[in-house]
Amino acid sequence: MASYGGSSAASSSSRTNGLAIASLCCGIVGLFILNIILGPLAIIFGAVARRQAAVKTGAGMAKAGIILGIVDVVLWLVLLIVAANNGGFGWYVGG
């Protein structure tokens, strides 16, 4: 019988790399807001996590974070080009 709050599967020594999780989170959130900041962070965190993949699990999350980070940066560039072709950025506020 397992003790309260723990089981043999939950107490395994295999833990997911924190940088892989951070990379994936930055990549996902970067699709919606602050993509020029979170995209490169996702790429950097993912690259570091991939190098540490031999020690901790999470190589798949790190790879997904890298891909999403690249998508974030490309999305920012596309939005920048569209804004530049439409007359630039406007900060018109008011009626």
N, C-alpha and C positions, 0 to 999 in steps of 0.2 A: 504494500500500500504506500502511495506517495504521500509525502508530508504536505501540509497546507501551503498553498501558494507556489508549489513547484512540482515539476514532473521531470522525468529523465530527458524528454525531448527539449524542454525549455531550458534546462541547465547545461546544454552542450557548450563546449568551449568555442564553437564557431560563431563569430560575430561579424556582422556586416560592417564594412569600412565606413566610417563617418564621413570621409571626404567623398565617397561614392554617393552617399545619400545627399550630401550638400550639393554635389554636382547635378544630380537629377532634379532636386528642388529648384536650384537656380535656373536650370534649363526650362523647367515647366513654367515657373512664375515669369521668367523673362519673355515668354511668348506673349504675355499680356501687358506687362508694365516694365519699364526700365531695362529694355532689352539690350541697350548698348553697354550697360554696366553689368548686368547679370549674365549675359552671353559669354564674355571673356572669362568671368569668374567660373562659370560652368565648365569651360574648356580647361582652365588651369586646374581646378579641383579634380576633374575627371582624369587628366593626365597624371597627376600625382597619385590618385587612387589606383590607376592602372599599374603604376610602378610598384605599388604596395600590394597588388593582388595576390602575390605568392604567400603573403603573411595572413591576410584577411580576405574573406569573400566579398563580393560586390563588383566583380569585373564587368558584369553585364550592366549594372546600374551606372558605372563609370562610363562605359561606352555610350549608353543612351544619353548621359549628361553631356558628353562631348558632342554628339550629333545634334542635340537640342541647342547647345551653345552656338554651334555653327549656324543653325537655322535662325537663331536669335539675331546674330550679327548680319546675316544676309537679309533678314526681314527689315532690320534697321536701315540698311543701305537702300533697299527698294523703297521704303517709305521716304527716305531722304531725297532720292531721285524724283519720286512723284511730287513731293512738295516743292522741289526746286523747279520742276517743269510747270507747275501751276502758279507761278508768280511768287514763290517764296513762302515764308512763314508769316502769318498775320496774327496779331494779338488783339484783335478788335473785341472790346468788351463794352456792352451797353446797348441801348436801343436806338 
